[in-house]
Amino acid sequence: MDSVARRFDLTMLYAAYGAFRRDTAWLETAARPGSAFGWAEAASGWALFTAHWSLQNRAEKNALWTVMYAKDADGPARVGVVLDAMATLALRAVPAIDGVEAALEHRDRGAFAGYARDLRASVDALLDFKESNVLPLIQETLTPFEWGTFDVELRRELGLRGLGVFLPWLLDGAPDGTRRAVLGLLPPPIRLCYRARWRPRYLRRGGLAVRAR
């Protein structure tokens, strides 16, 4: 394993994890008895969460975790132990995801509230673990080229049309520092599309920032 500590810019990972925390917190609020949010709003927020959760997981697995596992094969397996623990935490979120899906389909407010609560707890636990234990290993184990493939993989998964949904979703309600950092990574034409077309369209369709008002 390369022992040199890298300093890759993990802005997009931290921003995505912040967006997932925001979504699960909103879903828990939307699921409470007496919530002002209707089923259509909850389903819309859920669709955005699940689409980007699945996409993010695929990109991370293909471009990050698989590469890190392979590098650990001839070493002391320290990285593999951490990644295995991460995978266990990720599995614990699956029943809550399935439960929210079923509750929304059947419009069961009680089940929705319970599973949304479980989902927030399991997602928070997973993301806290990744930020504390997994992301630092990226700096230690990957080469600049290998880290760069994550951006390529994420863009491949999204496509240009998907990027037009992903960016405004990612930055919906994000702190100013996060918004500036993310936009600073993007070429000027993409920033222009975000400001002039993608974000206004997202807000017209009812992003979380709109529903939370």
Buried (B, 14 or more C-beta within 10 A) or exposed (E): BEEEEBEBEBBBBBBBBBBBBBBBBBBBBBBBEEBEBEEEBBBBBBEBBBBBBEBBEBBBBBBBBEBBBEBBEEEEEEBBEBBEEBEEBBEBBEEBBEBBBEBBEEEBBEBBBBBBBBBBBBBBBBBEBBBEBBBBBBBBBBBEEBBEBBBEBBBBBBEEEBBBBBBBBBBBBBEEEBBEBBBEEBEEEBBEBBEEEBBEEBEEEEBBBEBBE
